[in-house]
Amino acid sequence: MKLNINQFNGVKLAEIESENIVIKSTQDALDLMVNCDYNESKKIIIRKENIIPEFFYLKNGIAGEILQKFSNYFVQLAIVGDFTDIKSKSLNDFIYECNKNGRINFVGSIEEARIKLTK
């Protein structure tokens, strides 16, 4: 995993680059937040592919558990990926509600993530 700290509009953003899954558990998410905080960023951009696929099956509670940690520690998160082909109404509703709040964002591009996290 490569952690890039970049500044956009005067805000430090942590961008995760990896060919592998970075977040497999709540502990992985906490470790990532600590690492980013150590590098003075409370705003993280990660790709959908870097999160275990089970995260996107809401019935198992993994997404809620992980995203609650981001909220508890006041860390903003942008998950970048293609979410247009989601057939699950509950996941679509979940993404809509997250995007409305602004702390957790599901976006289509890195540029969109940067814009959302630097508002």
C-alpha positions as CSV (number, residue, x, y, z in Angstrom):
1,M,0.0,0.0,0.0
2,K,1.2,3.5,-0.8
3,L,-0.1,6.4,1.1
4,N,0.1,9.7,-0.8
5,I,-0.5,12.9,1.1
6,N,-1.4,15.7,-1.2
7,Q,-2.8,19.2,-0.7
8,F,-5.8,20.5,-2.6
9,N,-7.4,23.9,-2.0
10,G,-5.3,24.1,1.2
11,V,-6.6,20.8,2.5
12,K,-4.4,17.7,3.1
13,L,-5.9,14.5,1.5
14,A,-4.6,11.0,2.0
15,E,-4.9,9.0,-1.2
16,I,-4.5,5.2,-0.9
17,E,-2.8,3.4,-3.8
18,S,-2.8,-0.3,-3.8
19,E,-3.3,-3.3,-6.0
20,N,-4.6,-5.3,-3.0
21,I,-7.5,-5.1,-0.5
22,V,-6.5,-2.6,2.2
23,I,-9.6,-2.7,4.4
24,K,-10.6,-6.3,5.3
25,S,-11.8,-5.5,8.9
26,T,-12.7,-2.7,11.3
27,Q,-9.2,-2.9,12.7
28,D,-7.7,-2.3,9.2
29,A,-9.9,0.8,8.9
30,L,-8.7,2.0,12.3
31,D,-5.1,1.4,11.4
32,L,-5.6,3.3,8.1
33,M,-7.1,6.2,10.0
34,V,-4.2,6.3,12.5
35,N,-1.7,6.2,9.7
36,C,-3.4,9.0,7.9
37,D,-3.8,11.1,11.1
38,Y,-0.1,10.6,11.8
39,N,0.5,12.2,8.4
40,E,-1.9,15.0,9.3
41,S,-4.8,14.1,7.2
42,K,-8.4,13.3,8.4
43,K,-9.6,13.0,4.8
44,I,-9.1,9.7,3.0
45,I,-9.6,8.7,-0.6
46,I,-9.7,4.9,-1.3
47,R,-10.9,2.9,-4.3
48,K,-13.8,0.5,-4.1
49,E,-11.4,-2.4,-5.1
50,N,-9.3,-1.8,-2.0
51,I,-12.2,-2.7,0.3
52,I,-13.4,-6.3,0.8
53,P,-16.4,-7.1,-1.5
54,E,-18.5,-8.2,1.6
55,F,-18.5,-4.5,2.7
56,F,-21.1,-3.9,0.0
57,Y,-23.5,-6.5,1.3
58,L,-25.3,-4.5,3.9
59,K,-27.0,-7.4,5.7
60,N,-23.7,-8.6,7.2
61,G,-23.1,-5.2,9.0
62,I,-19.5,-4.8,7.9
63,A,-20.1,-1.5,6.2
64,G,-22.0,0.0,9.1
65,E,-19.4,-1.2,11.6
66,I,-16.4,0.2,9.6
67,L,-18.1,3.5,8.6
68,Q,-19.2,4.1,12.1
69,K,-15.5,4.3,13.1
70,F,-14.9,7.0,10.5
71,S,-17.8,9.0,11.9
72,N,-16.7,8.4,15.5
73,Y,-13.2,9.7,14.8
74,F,-14.3,12.6,12.6
75,V,-12.5,11.2,9.5
76,Q,-14.0,12.0,6.1
77,L,-13.9,9.2,3.5
78,A,-14.4,9.1,-0.2
79,I,-14.8,5.6,-1.8
80,V,-14.1,5.8,-5.6
81,G,-15.7,3.4,-7.9
82,D,-18.5,2.6,-10.3
83,F,-21.7,2.4,-8.3
84,T,-24.1,2.8,-11.3
85,D,-24.8,-0.9,-11.7
86,I,-25.9,-1.6,-8.2
87,K,-29.1,-3.6,-8.2
88,S,-29.6,-3.6,-4.4
89,K,-32.2,-0.9,-3.4
90,S,-30.9,-0.9,0.2
91,L,-27.3,-0.3,-1.0
92,N,-28.4,2.4,-3.3
93,D,-30.4,4.1,-0.5
94,F,-27.3,3.7,1.8
95,I,-25.0,5.4,-0.7
96,Y,-27.6,8.2,-1.2
97,E,-27.8,8.8,2.5
98,C,-24.1,8.7,3.0
99,N,-23.5,11.2,0.1
100,K,-26.1,13.5,1.6
101,N,-24.3,13.7,4.9
102,G,-20.9,14.4,3.4
103,R,-18.7,12.5,5.9
104,I,-18.7,9.3,3.8
105,N,-18.9,9.8,0.0
106,F,-19.3,7.3,-2.8
107,V,-18.0,8.9,-5.9
108,G,-17.0,8.0,-9.5
109,S,-13.6,9.6,-9.8
110,I,-10.5,10.7,-7.8
111,E,-11.2,14.3,-9.0
112,E,-14.8,14.1,-7.6
113,A,-13.4,12.8,-4.3
114,R,-11.0,15.7,-4.1
115,I,-13.8,18.2,-4.7
116,K,-16.1,16.5,-2.1
117,L,-13.4,16.4,0.6
118,T,-12.2,19.9,0.1
119,K,-15.6,21.7,0.2
